[in-house]
Every structure is written in structure tokens, then in C-alpha cells.
Amino acid sequence: MSGKIYIVGLGPGKAEEMTYRAVEALQECDIIAGYTTYIDLIKDRFPKKEYIVTGMKKEIDRCRMALEEAQKGKVVVLVSSGDAGVYGMAGIMYEVAEPYGDVELEVVPGITAACSGAALLGAPLCSDFCLISLSDLMMPWEKIVKRLQAAADADFVICLYNPGSKGRPDYLARACAHIREYRTGDTPCGLVRNIGRDGESAVLTTLAELAEAKADMFTTVIIGNSQTRNLKGRLVTPRGYRL
């Protein structure tokens, strides 16, 4: 009899920021599967579980290993940081699981970095916003540029995931240059790093200054729209209420 796979979003990192459903799935399961960094966030809390741990770029292998265990009747949790359905493992698991028709899948949502990062900065996402990843590992840079330009032109608040890495040190600056085609350099922005983990930081800045900022895969960037303001050191996008 086949088991089940929960695809769980762990949230930003702190145990208290996981949902009750996520904790229940982790308590119930026989095996926890995930990327090394994410397993390190929870291993001390669930020391008696069996673990499947793989490195970066092994997502497909991780899914297949989880599915093979589920076919043996095991309950498996496949973890992502943030929300598993937002740049997480939910989509690839559904794709890989298609030939495994007898394995039940359930997605357990978590707090994605846009929301947890916005909370640290103030309230920048109270109007229309969009998420754009700057990673060109699976998306051509030319298409990323089109999305940046379209979002900037439409006056969305823009949240950037994966804004930089050792191999992409200038991608945030390049993105800022494209957005500057539509927005002024004094547009309020925010930069958060290591959300919910050691070394957490949140900085308010401007679009002009943001182009000079250092960013890595643990950084989330929020670029305000034409209405976004710095109110007493907090990044706020008014929704439009009349005061």
C-alpha cells in the first residue's frame, strides 16, 4: 500500500514561524527529505526522523527518492523554505510524480520570503505587487528583463528573489538599471537578508543606492512603486484609504 508525501513550506527559518499544519506533517511522517540547508533548520527539532538529504541541483533526484519511499508505504515530508509552491518544490514534485499514480501528494503552505521580508521592512506590499526571480538558471535573462520592464511600467511593487550569487554578482545592478527606465532613483526600496535566521537584517534604501548593494541567494529585495513611502523608517505602500 502506497504512502503519502507532504510538500511542506518551512517559512523563513524560525520554528515559531512554521504553520501548525507544517509541524503536524513533520511530526506524523516517517522520513523528511530536503536540501541540506533546509534540513539543518529542523533536524534538531526532529532528531528521530529518517532523513533524505541532497545538495543543490538535485531536486529531481530528491523527488524520486521520496516517491520510492512513499511507494513502500512510508509517509514522507519534502521540505522547502518559505512556501513550497512559490519557487519551491511543489511544482517539480507534481511533475516527477506523474508516473507514480498511486502516491498521494499534499501541499502544506508556508510563509514566503516576500511576506516575511515585507513584515521586517514595514508594509510595502499593501498594494498590487509581483515576484520576480533574477536567477537565470532555468529562465533566459532576456525574459527576466521583459518581466522587470513590464512590472516597472505597470507600477507594481516588485519583490526580487535570488538577486545575486557568486556567479551573478551584478544581476541586481542590472535589474535596477532596467527598472530605472520607469522609476526615479529616489524610489524607496528595502533589502532583507537571512530572514528568520542568524544574522537577520533589514535595510531601507533607494533605487539608486540599491544598484550598489551586495546581494546573495539569502537576500530578498523589495522595490516600491510610485506610491511607496518611507514613513518613520518603515517602508509603506498606501492602499488608498482617505485619511
Contacts in CASP RR format, 6 or more apart in sequence:
PFRMAT RR
TARGET T0000
AUTHOR 0000-0000-0000
METHOD contacts of the structure
MODEL  1
MSGKIYIVGLGPGKAEEMTYRAVEALQECDIIAGYTTYIDLIKDRFPKKE
YIVTGMKKEIDRCRMALEEAQKGKVVVLVSSGDAGVYGMAGIMYEVAEPY
GDVELEVVPGITAACSGAALLGAPLCSDFCLISLSDLMMPWEKIVKRLQA
AADADFVICLYNPGSKGRPDYLARACAHIREYRTGDTPCGLVRNIGRDGE
SAVLTTLAELAEAKADMFTTVIIGNSQTRNLKGRLVTPRGYRL
1 73 0 8 1.000
2 70 0 8 1.000
2 71 0 8 1.000
2 73 0 8 1.000
2 102 0 8 1.000
2 103 0 8 1.000
2 104 0 8 1.000
3 70 0 8 1.000
3 71 0 8 1.000
3 72 0 8 1.000
3 73 0 8 1.000
3 74 0 8 1.000
3 75 0 8 1.000
3 76 0 8 1.000
3 103 0 8 1.000
3 104 0 8 1.000
4 70 0 8 1.000
4 75 0 8 1.000
4 76 0 8 1.000
4 103 0 8 1.000
4 104 0 8 1.000
4 105 0 8 1.000
4 106 0 8 1.000
5 66 0 8 1.000
5 67 0 8 1.000
5 70 0 8 1.000
5 75 0 8 1.000
5 76 0 8 1.000
5 77 0 8 1.000
5 78 0 8 1.000
5 93 0 8 1.000
5 97 0 8 1.000
5 103 0 8 1.000
5 104 0 8 1.000
5 105 0 8 1.000
5 106 0 8 1.000
6 25 0 8 1.000
6 29 0 8 1.000
6 75 0 8 1.000
6 76 0 8 1.000
6 77 0 8 1.000
6 78 0 8 1.000
6 106 0 8 1.000
6 107 0 8 1.000
6 108 0 8 1.000
7 77 0 8 1.000
7 78 0 8 1.000
7 80 0 8 1.000
7 84 0 8 1.000
7 85 0 8 1.000
7 89 0 8 1.000
7 90 0 8 1.000
7 93 0 8 1.000
7 105 0 8 1.000
7 106 0 8 1.000
7 107 0 8 1.000
7 108 0 8 1.000
8 22 0 8 1.000
8 25 0 8 1.000
8 26 0 8 1.000
8 77 0 8 1.000
8 78 0 8 1.000
8 79 0 8 1.000
8 80 0 8 1.000
8 84 0 8 1.000
8 108 0 8 1.000
8 110 0 8 1.000
9 18 0 8 1.000
9 22 0 8 1.000
9 79 0 8 1.000
9 80 0 8 1.000
9 81 0 8 1.000
9 82 0 8 1.000
9 83 0 8 1.000
9 84 0 8 1.000
9 85 0 8 1.000
9 88 0 8 1.000
9 108 0 8 1.000
9 109 0 8 1.000
9 110 0 8 1.000
10 18 0 8 1.000
10 22 0 8 1.000
10 38 0 8 1.000
10 41 0 8 1.000
10 42 0 8 1.000
10 79 0 8 1.000
10 80 0 8 1.000
10 81 0 8 1.000
10 82 0 8 1.000
10 110 0 8 1.000
11 17 0 8 1.000
11 18 0 8 1.000
11 22 0 8 1.000
11 81 0 8 1.000
11 82 0 8 1.000
11 83 0 8 1.000
11 110 0 8 1.000
11 111 0 8 1.000
11 112 0 8 1.000
11 116 0 8 1.000
12 81 0 8 1.000
12 82 0 8 1.000
12 111 0 8 1.000
12 113 0 8 1.000
12 116 0 8 1.000
12 117 0 8 1.000
12 195 0 8 1.000
12 196 0 8 1.000
12 197 0 8 1.000
13 41 0 8 1.000
13 81 0 8 1.000
13 82 0 8 1.000
13 195 0 8 1.000
13 196 0 8 1.000
13 197 0 8 1.000
14 196 0 8 1.000
14 197 0 8 1.000
15 42 0 8 1.000
15 45 0 8 1.000
17 111 0 8 1.000
17 116 0 8 1.000
17 196 0 8 1.000
18 110 0 8 1.000
19 108 0 8 1.000
19 109 0 8 1.000
19 110 0 8 1.000
19 111 0 8 1.000
21 108 0 8 1.000
21 109 0 8 1.000
22 108 0 8 1.000
22 110 0 8 1.000
25 77 0 8 1.000
25 106 0 8 1.000
25 108 0 8 1.000
26 32 0 8 1.000
26 42 0 8 1.000
26 45 0 8 1.000
26 46 0 8 1.000
26 49 0 8 1.000
26 77 0 8 1.000
27 46 0 8 1.000
28 75 0 8 1.000
29 49 0 8 1.000
29 74 0 8 1.000
29 75 0 8 1.000
29 76 0 8 1.000
29 77 0 8 1.000
30 49 0 8 1.000
30 50 0 8 1.000
30 69 0 8 1.000
30 74 0 8 1.000
30 75 0 8 1.000
30 76 0 8 1.000
31 49 0 8 1.000
31 50 0 8 1.000
31 51 0 8 1.000
31 52 0 8 1.000
31 66 0 8 1.000
31 69 0 8 1.000
31 74 0 8 1.000
31 75 0 8 1.000
31 76 0 8 1.000
31 77 0 8 1.000
32 39 0 8 1.000
32 42 0 8 1.000
32 46 0 8 1.000
32 49 0 8 1.000
32 50 0 8 1.000
32 51 0 8 1.000
32 52 0 8 1.000
32 76 0 8 1.000
32 77 0 8 1.000
32 79 0 8 1.000
33 51 0 8 1.000
33 52 0 8 1.000
33 53 0 8 1.000
33 54 0 8 1.000
33 62 0 8 1.000
33 65 0 8 1.000
33 66 0 8 1.000
33 69 0 8 1.000
33 76 0 8 1.000
33 77 0 8 1.000
33 78 0 8 1.000
33 79 0 8 1.000
34 51 0 8 1.000
34 52 0 8 1.000
34 53 0 8 1.000
34 54 0 8 1.000
34 62 0 8 1.000
34 78 0 8 1.000
34 79 0 8 1.000
34 89 0 8 1.000
35 53 0 8 1.000
35 54 0 8 1.000
35 55 0 8 1.000
35 56 0 8 1.000
35 58 0 8 1.000
35 62 0 8 1.000
35 79 0 8 1.000
36 53 0 8 1.000
36 54 0 8 1.000
36 55 0 8 1.000
37 81 0 8 1.000
38 79 0 8 1.000
38 80 0 8 1.000
38 81 0 8 1.000
39 51 0 8 1.000
39 53 0 8 1.000
39 79 0 8 1.000
41 81 0 8 1.000
41 197 0 8 1.000
42 79 0 8 1.000
43 51 0 8 1.000
52 62 0 8 1.000
52 65 0 8 1.000
52 66 0 8 1.000
52 69 0 8 1.000
52 76 0 8 1.000
54 61 0 8 1.000
54 62 0 8 1.000
54 65 0 8 1.000
59 89 0 8 1.000
59 92 0 8 1.000
60 92 0 8 1.000
60 96 0 8 1.000
62 78 0 8 1.000
62 89 0 8 1.000
63 78 0 8 1.000
63 89 0 8 1.000
63 92 0 8 1.000
63 93 0 8 1.000
63 96 0 8 1.000
63 97 0 8 1.000
64 96 0 8 1.000
66 76 0 8 1.000
66 78 0 8 1.000
66 93 0 8 1.000
67 96 0 8 1.000
67 97 0 8 1.000
67 100 0 8 1.000
67 103 0 8 1.000
69 76 0 8 1.000
70 76 0 8 1.000
70 100 0 8 1.000
70 103 0 8 1.000
71 100 0 8 1.000
71 102 0 8 1.000
71 103 0 8 1.000
78 84 0 8 1.000
78 89 0 8 1.000
78 93 0 8 1.000
79 89 0 8 1.000
80 88 0 8 1.000
80 89 0 8 1.000
80 90 0 8 1.000
81 113 0 8 1.000
82 88 0 8 1.000
82 110 0 8 1.000
82 111 0 8 1.000
82 112 0 8 1.000
82 113 0 8 1.000
82 116 0 8 1.000
83 109 0 8 1.000
83 110 0 8 1.000
83 111 0 8 1.000
83 112 0 8 1.000
84 90 0 8 1.000
84 107 0 8 1.000
84 108 0 8 1.000
84 109 0 8 1.000
84 110 0 8 1.000
85 91 0 8 1.000
85 107 0 8 1.000
85 109 0 8 1.000
86 112 0 8 1.000
86 114 0 8 1.000
86 131 0 8 1.000
87 131 0 8 1.000
87 133 0 8 1.000
87 161 0 8 1.000
87 162 0 8 1.000
90 107 0 8 1.000
93 105 0 8 1.000
94 105 0 8 1.000
97 103 0 8 1.000
97 105 0 8 1.000
112 131 0 8 1.000
113 159 0 8 1.000
113 161 0 8 1.000
113 192 0 8 1.000
113 195 0 8 1.000
113 220 0 8 1.000
114 125 0 8 1.000
114 129 0 8 1.000
114 131 0 8 1.000
114 159 0 8 1.000
114 161 0 8 1.000
114 220 0 8 1.000
114 222 0 8 1.000
115 125 0 8 1.000
116 195 0 8 1.000
116 196 0 8 1.000
117 192 0 8 1.000
117 195 0 8 1.000
117 202 0 8 1.000
117 220 0 8 1.000
117 222 0 8 1.000
118 124 0 8 1.000
118 125 0 8 1.000
118 159 0 8 1.000
118 222 0 8 1.000
118 235 0 8 1.000
120 192 0 8 1.000
120 195 0 8 1.000
120 200 0 8 1.000
120 202 0 8 1.000
121 190 0 8 1.000
121 192 0 8 1.000
121 202 0 8 1.000
121 204 0 8 1.000
121 222 0 8 1.000
121 234 0 8 1.000
121 235 0 8 1.000
122 234 0 8 1.000
122 235 0 8 1.000
122 236 0 8 1.000
123 234 0 8 1.000
123 235 0 8 1.000
123 236 0 8 1.000
123 237 0 8 1.000
124 157 0 8 1.000
124 190 0 8 1.000
124 222 0 8 1.000
124 224 0 8 1.000
124 228 0 8 1.000
124 235 0 8 1.000
124 236 0 8 1.000
124 237 0 8 1.000
125 157 0 8 1.000
125 159 0 8 1.000
125 222 0 8 1.000
125 237 0 8 1.000
126 236 0 8 1.000
126 237 0 8 1.000
126 238 0 8 1.000
126 239 0 8 1.000
127 157 0 8 1.000
127 225 0 8 1.000
127 227 0 8 1.000
127 237 0 8 1.000
127 238 0 8 1.000
127 239 0 8 1.000
127 240 0 8 1.000
128 156 0 8 1.000
128 157 0 8 1.000
129 156 0 8 1.000
129 157 0 8 1.000
129 158 0 8 1.000
129 159 0 8 1.000
129 237 0 8 1.000
130 151 0 8 1.000
130 156 0 8 1.000
130 157 0 8 1.000
130 158 0 8 1.000
130 159 0 8 1.000
131 159 0 8 1.000
131 161 0 8 1.000
132 144 0 8 1.000
132 147 0 8 1.000
132 148 0 8 1.000
132 151 0 8 1.000
132 158 0 8 1.000
132 159 0 8 1.000
132 160 0 8 1.000
132 161 0 8 1.000
133 139 0 8 1.000
133 144 0 8 1.000
133 160 0 8 1.000
133 161 0 8 1.000
133 162 0 8 1.000
134 144 0 8 1.000
134 160 0 8 1.000
134 161 0 8 1.000
134 162 0 8 1.000
134 163 0 8 1.000
134 164 0 8 1.000
134 168 0 8 1.000
134 171 0 8 1.000
134 172 0 8 1.000
134 175 0 8 1.000
135 161 0 8 1.000
135 162 0 8 1.000
135 165 0 8 1.000
135 168 0 8 1.000
136 144 0 8 1.000
136 168 0 8 1.000
136 171 0 8 1.000
144 175 0 8 1.000
145 178 0 8 1.000
148 158 0 8 1.000
148 175 0 8 1.000
148 178 0 8 1.000
148 179 0 8 1.000
149 178 0 8 1.000
149 179 0 8 1.000
149 181 0 8 1.000
149 182 0 8 1.000
151 158 0 8 1.000
152 158 0 8 1.000
152 178 0 8 1.000
152 179 0 8 1.000
152 181 0 8 1.000
152 182 0 8 1.000
152 183 0 8 1.000
153 182 0 8 1.000
155 225 0 8 1.000
155 226 0 8 1.000
156 225 0 8 1.000
157 222 0 8 1.000
157 223 0 8 1.000
157 224 0 8 1.000
157 225 0 8 1.000
157 228 0 8 1.000
157 237 0 8 1.000
158 179 0 8 1.000
158 222 0 8 1.000
158 223 0 8 1.000
158 224 0 8 1.000
158 225 0 8 1.000
159 220 0 8 1.000
159 221 0 8 1.000
159 222 0 8 1.000
159 223 0 8 1.000
160 172 0 8 1.000
160 175 0 8 1.000
160 220 0 8 1.000
160 221 0 8 1.000
160 222 0 8 1.000
160 223 0 8 1.000
161 220 0 8 1.000
162 217 0 8 1.000
163 171 0 8 1.000
163 172 0 8 1.000
163 175 0 8 1.000
163 215 0 8 1.000
163 216 0 8 1.000
163 219 0 8 1.000
163 220 0 8 1.000
163 221 0 8 1.000
164 171 0 8 1.000
164 172 0 8 1.000
164 215 0 8 1.000
164 216 0 8 1.000
164 217 0 8 1.000
164 219 0 8 1.000
165 171 0 8 1.000
165 216 0 8 1.000
165 217 0 8 1.000
166 216 0 8 1.000
172 210 0 8 1.000
172 211 0 8 1.000
172 213 0 8 1.000
172 215 0 8 1.000
172 221 0 8 1.000
173 211 0 8 1.000
173 212 0 8 1.000
176 207 0 8 1.000
176 210 0 8 1.000
176 211 0 8 1.000
176 223 0 8 1.000
177 211 0 8 1.000
179 207 0 8 1.000
179 223 0 8 1.000
180 207 0 8 1.000
180 208 0 8 1.000
180 211 0 8 1.000
183 207 0 8 1.000
183 223 0 8 1.000
183 224 0 8 1.000
183 225 0 8 1.000
183 226 0 8 1.000
184 207 0 8 1.000
185 206 0 8 1.000
185 207 0 8 1.000
185 208 0 8 1.000
186 206 0 8 1.000
186 207 0 8 1.000
186 208 0 8 1.000
187 206 0 8 1.000
187 207 0 8 1.000
187 223 0 8 1.000
187 224 0 8 1.000
187 225 0 8 1.000
187 226 0 8 1.000
187 228 0 8 1.000
188 204 0 8 1.000
188 205 0 8 1.000
188 206 0 8 1.000
188 224 0 8 1.000
188 228 0 8 1.000
188 229 0 8 1.000
188 230 0 8 1.000
188 235 0 8 1.000
189 204 0 8 1.000
189 205 0 8 1.000
189 206 0 8 1.000
189 207 0 8 1.000
189 209 0 8 1.000
189 210 0 8 1.000
189 221 0 8 1.000
189 222 0 8 1.000
189 223 0 8 1.000
189 224 0 8 1.000
189 235 0 8 1.000
190 202 0 8 1.000
190 203 0 8 1.000
190 204 0 8 1.000
190 205 0 8 1.000
190 210 0 8 1.000
190 221 0 8 1.000
190 222 0 8 1.000
190 223 0 8 1.000
190 235 0 8 1.000
191 202 0 8 1.000
191 203 0 8 1.000
191 205 0 8 1.000
191 210 0 8 1.000
191 213 0 8 1.000
191 215 0 8 1.000
191 219 0 8 1.000
191 220 0 8 1.000
191 221 0 8 1.000
191 222 0 8 1.000
192 200 0 8 1.000
192 201 0 8 1.000
192 202 0 8 1.000
192 203 0 8 1.000
192 219 0 8 1.000
192 220 0 8 1.000
192 221 0 8 1.000
192 222 0 8 1.000
193 199 0 8 1.000
193 200 0 8 1.000
193 201 0 8 1.000
193 215 0 8 1.000
193 216 0 8 1.000
193 218 0 8 1.000
193 219 0 8 1.000
193 220 0 8 1.000
194 200 0 8 1.000
194 201 0 8 1.000
194 218 0 8 1.000
195 218 0 8 1.000
195 220 0 8 1.000
197 218 0 8 1.000
203 213 0 8 1.000
204 230 0 8 1.000
204 233 0 8 1.000
204 234 0 8 1.000
204 235 0 8 1.000
205 213 0 8 1.000
207 223 0 8 1.000
210 221 0 8 1.000
210 223 0 8 1.000
215 221 0 8 1.000
222 235 0 8 1.000
224 235 0 8 1.000
224 237 0 8 1.000
225 237 0 8 1.000
227 237 0 8 1.000
227 238 0 8 1.000
227 240 0 8 1.000
228 235 0 8 1.000
228 236 0 8 1.000
228 237 0 8 1.000
229 235 0 8 1.000
229 236 0 8 1.000
229 237 0 8 1.000
229 238 0 8 1.000
230 236 0 8 1.000
END
